Amino acid sequence: MTPKQAIEFECDRRGRHVVIEDCMAIISGRRVKKMMTFCV
């Protein structure tokens, strides 16, 4: 699975807004409930 496919999968599964919020949290150094390896 490519990084793009992984992101699209998570967006379909969890919702785009949630995925974006979690990616922004990771970039900002905050913790998230579920680690998304494609953002790291």
C-alpha positions as MATLAB code, in Angstrom:
seq = 'MTPKQAIEFECDRRGRHVVIEDCMAIISGRRVKKMMTFCV';
ca = [
       0.000    0.000    0.000;
       1.390    3.387   -0.966;
       1.309    6.325    1.480;
      -1.395    7.966   -0.632;
      -3.500    4.790   -0.553;
      -3.049    4.529    3.228;
      -4.254    8.100    3.714;
      -7.231    7.565    1.421;
      -8.087    4.364    3.301;
      -7.990    6.140    6.673;
     -10.078    9.025    5.320;
     -12.715    6.551    4.122;
     -12.588    4.631    7.399;
     -12.404    7.467    9.945;
     -13.384   10.597    8.033;
     -11.173   13.142    6.318;
     -11.570   15.764    9.056;
     -10.391   13.355   11.775;
      -7.369   12.244    9.740;
      -6.357   15.852    9.076;
      -6.726   16.746   12.769;
      -4.587   13.766   13.795;
      -1.887   14.593   11.224;
      -1.778   18.182   12.444;
      -1.487   16.936   16.040;
       1.444   14.680   15.109;
       3.192   17.527   13.261;
       2.636   19.806   16.286;
       4.089   17.200   18.652;
       0.783   16.401   20.371;
      -0.360   12.876   21.084;
      -3.134   11.158   19.190;
      -5.254    8.201   20.243;
      -4.397    6.098   17.200;
      -0.976    6.399   15.643;
      -1.075    6.829   11.906;
       2.283    5.742   10.536;
       1.702    7.353    7.143;
       1.842   10.820    8.724;
       5.206   10.244   10.360;
];
